[in-house]
Amino acid sequence: MVDLDDQVEATRRVFASDTRWTVVRGSDLEEGPRQGLPVWSRHVGDPILKSNRTRRVDFALFMVEALTNDELIHQAPAIVGRQTPSALAHAAAGPHANRATEVGAR
């Protein structure tokens, strides 16, 4: 069993830090071929995140992107695979359907 109190305390300390940080809130991880850089939202309840799946390789790709993308500094993005049903539904609804973002779309 995971001790959530430890995770909450660790995150609180990161948020209070003066350093450059990004806390990536991942979804359930799955094996499989790369689908591309995940999409993200600032809000955990965002409909784009409903599928709650990200390929392991794509999660790693996002973590590398977070190291070099200043847009993600002092953010806590929640991510989902770009080919999941909820991400595809968001893409079909158009760019202004909600505040979900594609990293690297600078």
NORUR-V246359 format. One record per residue. SS is DSSP state (~ for helix, > for strand, _ for the rest). Layout:
# NORUR-V246359
SS  SS
This chain:
# NORUR-V246359
_  _  _  ~  ~  ~  ~  ~  ~  ~  ~  ~  ~  ~  ~  ~  _  _  _  _  _  >  _  _  >  _  _  >  >  >  _  _  _  _  _  _  _  _  >  >  >  _  _  _  _  _  ~  ~  ~  _  _  _  >  >  >  ~  ~  ~  ~  ~  ~  ~  ~  ~  ~  ~  ~  ~  _  ~  ~  ~  _  _  >  _  _  >  >  >  _  _  _  _  ~  ~  ~  ~  ~  ~  ~  ~  ~  _  _  _  _  _  _  _  >  >  _  _  _  _
